[in-house]
Amino acid sequence: MPWRRSEGWWLALAALGAAGLFLWQEHLLAGRWGFPLDDSWIHLQFARNLNQGQGFSFNPGEVVSASTAPLWTLVLALCYWLPWGVVWSAKALGVGLLWLSGLLVLRLGRSLGLERGWALAGGLVVVLTPRLVWGSLSGMEVMLYAALATFGYCRHLETLERAPCGWGTAALALAALARPECLLLFPLVLADRWRLGHPFPWKHLLLFALLLAPFAAFNLFTLGKPLPNTFYAKVGPYGLTGALATGDWVRVAKTLLYYPFLQAQELVAFSAENNLLLTGLAPLGFLYLLRQRRGSWLILLVLLSFPLFRGMLAPFKGALFQHGRYAAHLVPLMTLAGLLGLRWGWQLLAEGRDFAQWRRLRRWAGSAVWGLVFLHLLVALPGYAQTYGWNVTNIEDMHVAMGRWLAEHTPPGAVVAGHDVGAIAYFSGRRVLDTTGLVTPRALDFLPAGGPADEGVRRFLEQERPDYVVMLPNWYPQLAQQRDFLQPVYEITIEHNTVCAGDRLAVYKTSR
């Protein structure tokens, strides 16, 4: 057994305590249970339609490839069979995955040579990291892909001197289906094994490809392209692929050289905000790993590759974006790197010293260091819990409230267009068109490469002829003033905005 029962209980208590603090703030500020992002309701809209036999669709029956986390959507679809509300199912599942991630970090730490106490500390740091607690309750795929990736890391290290593990390969493939950033992990595992002189594992490459093939086939069938529509809507125009397509060689140079550097800065800031002391000690941990000639360099490879490839493909969103939900799988690696550095530094300080004297110093200094590590987390948790509570409050007061208003004040057959479409579609029950093209691919034909613009959106709306348009006026300021086309009907204004892209959400009746 890779962990003891008492260790599991300690991690469970930590995860439940942190989650309880966040839920208390949600109840205190929002007064009801919800999610801190509108994207969570997009997943639930797909999941509900899938559960009801409507296919993988946003609007019932209109099958579309528009999820970068299809595995999470499938898991949520299963949650609708449970006898309680799906919101609580998603939250409970997220907290369970947070606890599992802590156990897997403990296991990974043991594989790296950490003693049980050090490895348990790593697991506790992870389950108490505020951003991961936020992710566990967000209704998003954050902890699913983090747990799958960490299990893949574990199996790689545990089989480093023999044939790779099929379960580890499968976990990394499933992690890629839960978050596209994890597509990098299996090639990096192969590179780590190649460095150590192992033969190429062709069977595992085939297994990895077979697990991803159904999703690629679905994309080809629905979209005619191998990747989901969200890639072409959110990433394609901005990164290296968009720069090459337009022949913009200045942007090509920036995506290869400048943006990866900015992403690396973001990653360091992300890690320092999670735990400053362990981040400062991580370089010492990296040096320790580099000294292990027959050891794994996977942690280094993953942490170096993330800013490089995000800088090339998605330079507009760094590790800090939306509470770091795209970089959750890096938190265990940074935590363990810091612990390795701390332990190795401890050993270096002890060399050549009087044992009795060092034992007294170690007892005092050890308590101080561990106190600083956990004090940072315990101080950060209440403030982050309050931020989470306000995030939920904002989404409930704006997007969920607008969806309910549309359900009550528009005819059942009405068509609604908008850009934040998750809660609006989920609660209104109306057919929804997405002006950003995420779930309505044909909208991309009207949008310039630089992102959505008023003129292109108007041409799209004129072709589709929706009955209503719901938008943040600051998103399309020129379009919002065109009274020949849009007549204001209703609007919602929120205060203390912490997560929405604007303070006002308005409904317009179109002149069809």
N, C-alpha and C positions, 0 to 999 in steps of 0.2 A: 504494500500500500504506500503510495508516494507521499501521503501526509497522515498525520495522526488525527484521531477523532477530536481531541482537545483543540488542535490547531484549526480544524474546520469550524468548531464552535466559536472560537475567538473571531475568526473572519466573518462568520454569520452575524455575530453581535455587532461588529463594527459596521457592516453593510446595513443592517436594519436600523441601527442608531442614526447613521448619517441620513438614510432615506427618510426616517421618521422626522428628522429635523426639517428636511426639505418639504415634506408633505404638510407638516404643521404650518410652515410659512405659506404654502399654497392655499390651505384652508383659511388662514388668517387674512390673506390679502385678496384672494379671488373669491372665496366663499363657495367654491364649487370645484369639481375635479376636471382637469383638462390637460392640455399640453402646451409647452413653451414655444412651439413653432407651428406655423400653418402647414409646413411640409408633413407633419405627423398625420394630419387629416387627409392629405393626398394618399398616403399609404393606406389609411383606413377606407377611403373611398374605393380604391382598387380591391382591397381585401374583401370588403362587403359584397361588391359585385361578383368577385370570383366565388365567394361562398354561396351566393344565390344563383349560381349557374349562368352568369352573364359574361363569362370569359374574363380574360385579363384586360379589363376595360375601365376607363374613367367615367365616361357616360355609358350607362348600361347597354351592352350589346355592341358597342363600337370598340373593337379590339385595337389596342395601340401599345407599342413598345415605348414606355415612358417611365421606366423605373430603373434607377442605378443600383437598387438594392432589391432585386426580385425575390431573393430568398426570404428577406424580412417580410415582404408582402405576403408570401405564401404562408409563413408562420402566423401572421396576423389573421389570415383567412381561417386557419384552424381554430384560432381563439374565439371565433364567433359561435363555435359549437359549445363553448363552456356556458354554464348556467348563470353567469353574472356578467356585468357590463364589460364591453371590450376595452374601455379605458383602464379599468382595474387589471384586466388580464395583461395588457401591454406593460403596465407599470410593474406588476408582480414578476412578469417574465424578465424585465430589465434588471430588477434588483437581484433576481436569481442568477442572472448572467454576470452581474457585478461580483457576487459572491464566488461564482465559479472562476472568474478571472483571477480573483485573489488566490484561490487554491492553485491555479495553474502557474501563477507567478511564483508561489512557494516551490512548486515542483521544478520550474525552470531555474530558480535560484540554486536548488540542490544539484541540478545537472551542471551548473556552472562552477560547482565546488564550494558553495556557501554552506556553512553549518546551519542546523535547523533554526536556531534563533535568528540568525541573519536573514534566512530565507522567509521565515514567518514575518519578520519586520517588513520585508519587501511586499508581501501580500497585504499586510495592513496598510502600508502607505498607498497602495493602489486602490483598495476599496474605500479609503478615506480621501482620495483625491477629489476635490469639489467638482471638477469638470466631468469626471466619470460618474459621480453621483447624479449630476444634472443629466448626463446622457442616459443613465439607467431609467430615469423617470420621464424621458422626453417623448416616448412613443416612437423613437427613431431606432435605426439599426446599430447604434453606436456600440453597445456592449455585445451584440451578437458577433460582429466581425472582429472585435477586440479579443473575445474569448476564443474564437476559431483560429485566429492568427497565433495567439499565444500557445494553443495546443499544438499547432503546426511547428512552432519554434521548439517546443518541448520534445516532440517526437524526433525532430532532426538532431538535436543534441544527444538524445538518449541512444540513437542508432548511428552515431558518428563513425564508429569503428566497424560497422557491418552494413548489410544491405539496408536501404531506406525502408521506412514503414509506410504501408499503403494507407493506414488511417491518417498519418500525418499529411500525406499528399492530398487525400480527400478533404481534410480540414482546410488546407490552403486553397483548394479549388472552391470550396463552399464559402470561404472568407471573401474570395473575389466576387462571388455572386451576392454577397452581402455588402460589399463596398469595393468599387473598382480600383482604388489605390492598392488593394491587396493583390492585384494581378502581378505586381512586381515580386512578390515574396517567393513563389516557387522557382522562378529563374535565379533568384539570389541563393536559394538553397542549393540548386544545381551548381552554381559558381563556387559555393563554399566547399562542396564535396569534390569538385574538380581540383580545387587548390590543394586538397589533401590527397589527391592521386586516386580517387575512387573511379571505377568504370562508369560510363554514362548510363543512367537508369532509364532505358527506353520504355520499359513497361510502365513506369510511373509517369513519364511524359504522356503516354497514351491514356492512362487513367485520368490525368489532369485535363487533357483535351476532351475526353468523353464526357466528363462532368460539366464542362462549359459548353459543349456542343449544342444541347437543346436550347439554351438561351440565345446563342448566336443564330441558330436556325429560326427561332421565333422572330428575331430582329429582321432577318433576311425576308421572311415570309410577310411580315406586316409593314416593313419600312423599305425593304430592298437594300439595306445596309447591314453590316455585321454588328454594329454597336447600337445601343438604345438611342432613341430620339433625344434624350436629355443631353447626351454628349454633343450632338450637333447643335443643340440650342444654347448650351451653356459654355461649352469648352471650344468647340470647333473653330469659331471665328477669332478667338483670342490668342491661342497658343501657337506652337510651331507649325501645326498643320494649316491653320488659317494664314499664317505669314507666308508659308511656301505656296499655298494656293493662289495668293494675290501677288506673289513675286516681290514682296516687301522685304528686302534683304537687311534693312536696318532692324526691323522687328525680328528677323531670323537670328541676327547676332545677339539681340537682347534676350531672346528666349534661351539661347545657348549659354550665355555668359552672365548677363546682368540679373535676370529674374531668378535663376537658381541661387544667386548670392542673397537676394532679398528674402527668398523663402528660407534659406539657412538662418538668417537673422531672426525671422519669425519663429522658426523652430526652437532656437535658443531661448527667445523670450517666452514662448509657450511653456517650455520645460521649467524655466526659472520661476514663472508664476505658479506652476504646480508645486515645485519644491526647490527653493533657492539653494539650499545646502547640498543636496544630492546632485543638482545640476553643476555646481561648482566643482564637485568631486568626480564627475563623470569622465573628464579627460584622463584622470589618473586610472580610472577603470578601463578606459580604452587602451591605455599603454599596457596595463596588465594583460589584457586580452591579446595584444599584439605580441607579447613576449611568449605566449603559449604556442609554440610552433605546430603542435599537433592538436591544438584546440580550435574551436569554431570562431570564425570572424563574422558570423551572421549578424550580430548586433551592429557592428560597425558598418557592414554592407547595407543594412536596411536604413540606418540613420543617415548615411551619406546619400543613398539613392532617393530618399523621399524628397528633399528639397530640389535635387537635380531634375527629377522627372516632373514634379509639380511646377517647377519654374518653366519647363519647356512646354507643358501641356495646359496648365491652368494657372497662369501667373497672377491672376486677378484675385485669388482667394488664398490667403496664407494659413498657417497652422492655427492662428488665433481666431479665425472666422467661425462665427456661431459656436463659441465655447469649445473650439477645437474638435468638433465632431468628425472631422476628416483625418485626424491624427491620433485617435484614441489608442490604436494598436502600438504606438510608439511609447506610450507612458510606461508600460512594464519594462521596456528595454532601457529607457533612460533611468528608471528607478534602480534596476539591477546594476547598470553601469556605475551609478553613484555609490551603491553599496559595495561593489567590488573595489572601487577606488578607496572608499573609507576603510574597508578591512585591510587592504594591502598597505595603505598609508600607516595604519595602526601597527602592522607587522614590522614595517621599516623603522618606525620609531622605537619599537621594542628591541631591535637587534643590538646586541652588545651592552645592554643595560642590566643593572642589578635586578634580578627577578622579583625579589620581595618589594623593592622600592617601586618597580614598574607596576606590580600588581595593585598597590595602593593608588598610584596615579591613574591606572587604567580604570579602576572602579569609579573614581570621581569623574574623570574625563568622559568615560563611557556614558554615564548617566546624563552628563551635560550635553553630549552630542545627540544622543537619542531624544533627549528633551527638546532640543532645537528642531530636530526633524519633525517630530509629531506636534510640537507647539505651532509650527508654521501651518500645518493642516488644520488643527483645531481652531486656530484664530481665523483662518480663511473660510471655514465651513459655514458659520452663521451668516456672514455677508453674502456668500454665494447662494445660500438657501433663500435669502431675501430677494436676490436677483432672480432666482428661479420663480419665486412666487409672483414677482412683478411680470415676468415673461408670460406666465400662464394668464395672469389678469389681463394683460394687453391683448392677447390672442382671443380670450373669451369676450372681452368688451368690444372688440372691433370685428374680427372675422367671424367668430361664431355668432355674435349678435346680428351681423349682417345676413348670414345664412338663414337665421330664424326669421328675420324681417322679410326676406324674399319669399320664404315659404308661406307667410301670412298675407302678403300684399301683392303678389303677382299670380297670374293664372297658371294652372298646372303645366300647360304646354309651352310656357314662355322659354325663350332662349336667352341666356345671360352670358355676356363676354366679360373677361377681366384678366388680371395678371396674378393675383394671389387667389388661387381657385380652390384650395383644399377644403377649408371649413364651409365656404360658400356652397360648393357642390354637395358636400356631405349633409348639411342641414337644410338646404333649400329643396332638394329633390328635383332641381331644374337641370335641363341640359346646359352644359357650360362650355364655352369656347375660351381657349387660353391665348391671350394676345402676345405672350412671350414665346409661344411655340412649344412649350414643354410637353403638354398633353394634346396639342392640336398641331401636328407637324406641318400642315399646309401654311400656317401663319409665318413660318420661316421664310417663305418665298417673298414676303412683303417687307422683311426687316433687313436693314443694312448690316454689314459685317461688324460694325461697332456696337451693335446692341439695338434695342427697340427705340423707335423714333415716332414722333406724332404723325407725320405724313404717311409712313408705311402702315401704322396701326389703323389710321382712318381708311386707307385703301382696303385693308383686310376686312374691316367692319362693314364697309360698303358692299363688299362682295358677299359676305356671310349673312348680313342683314339680321343681327340679333335684335331682340325686343328691348333689352336693357344692357347697359354697360356699367360695371362696378370697378372703380379704380381710385387710387390715391392721386388726387389732383397734381401733386408735386412730381409724379412720375411722367405725366403727359400734360405739362402746363398749357401748351398751345391748344391741344385737342380739348382740354377741359373748358376752354373759353369759346368754343365754336358752337354758338347757340343755333345756328342753322341746321346742326346735325344732332347735338346732344342737349336735352332739356333736364336740368337738375330736378330730382324727385325727393331725395332723402339723403342725409349724411350722418355719419357717426364721428364724433371727435373724442379722443382720449387724452388724458393727462398722464404725466410721468411715463412717457413712452420709453421702453427699454429694448424692444425687439422688432417692432413694426417699422416698415420703411417710410412711414409718414404718420402724422398725427390725425389726419382726416381721411376717411373712406366714404366715397360718395356714390350714389346711384343716379344714373342718367337714363331717360327714356329716349330712344333713338327716333329720328325722323325717317321712317322707312319708305 
